[in-house]
């Protein structure tokens, strides 16, 4: 479905991946994390960036599964010279604002966007006609030939 395609684009895109997972299936979060790890590792990213992207993906997909009745969840990965990004698009029409929660004590709810905010160099959301894309970038500094650049 054309209007379910993620609505963010990274300038200078070098690599890209898109995969759709079943909505309303908690196993989709694990499958999406594995997909992102398997996709971004060959891009030559630092191991900590791969770990961060995998964790962010799990949190964003879990949020989409918990807060929407989406039939599908679409996960995208993109790479530029400066950053690797992941985007999670759902079909939800909740209209709820996307802001980091305020998890307290032993409660696990509300931590997903706090984790995303802590790990990502920047993140945001974009409501489309039939859903919501939440995206996050992790700075990676990949040089022109694929080698890591200096800081």
WOKAQUI-V63584 format. One record per backbone hydrogen bond with DSSP energy under -0.5 kcal/mol. CO is the residue of the C=O (numbers start at 0). NH is the residue of the N-H. E is the energy in kcal/mol with one decimal. If there is no record, write none. Layout:
co: (CO/CO)
nh: (NH/NH)
e: (E/E)
//
This chain:
co: (0/1/8/9/14/16/18/20/21/24/25/25/26/27/28/29/30/31/32/33/34/35/36/37/39/39/40/45/45/46/47/48/49/50/51/52/53/54/55/56/57/58/59/60/61/62/63/70/72/73/74/75/76/77/78/78/80/81/81/82/83/84/85/86/87/88/89/96/103/107/109/109/110/111/112/113/114/115/121/123/125/127/130/131/131/132/133/134/135/136/136/137/140/142/146)
nh: (3/4/10/12/78/76/74/72/24/27/28/29/30/31/32/33/34/35/36/37/38/39/40/41/42/44/43/48/49/50/51/52/53/54/55/56/57/58/59/60/61/62/63/64/65/66/67/22/20/88/18/86/16/84/13/14/141/139/140/79/137/77/135/75/133/73/131/98/106/110/100/102/114/115/116/117/118/119/136/134/132/130/127/89/133/125/87/123/85/120/121/83/148/145/142)
e: (-1.7/-1.4/-0.5/-0.9/-2.0/-2.3/-3.2/-2.6/-0.6/-2.5/-1.1/-0.6/-2.3/-2.6/-2.2/-2.3/-2.4/-2.6/-2.5/-2.8/-2.0/-2.9/-2.1/-0.5/-1.3/-0.7/-1.7/-0.9/-1.8/-2.5/-2.3/-2.6/-2.3/-2.5/-2.8/-2.3/-2.1/-2.1/-2.8/-2.8/-2.2/-2.2/-2.1/-2.7/-2.4/-2.7/-1.2/-3.1/-3.2/-3.0/-2.3/-2.3/-2.3/-2.9/-4.0/-1.1/-1.8/-2.7/-1.2/-2.8/-3.0/-2.2/-2.4/-2.5/-2.4/-2.7/-1.0/-0.9/-2.0/-1.3/-0.7/-0.5/-2.7/-2.2/-2.7/-1.9/-2.1/-2.6/-3.1/-2.5/-2.4/-1.1/-2.4/-2.4/-0.5/-2.5/-2.7/-2.1/-2.3/-2.6/-1.1/-2.4/-4.0/-1.8/-4.7)
//
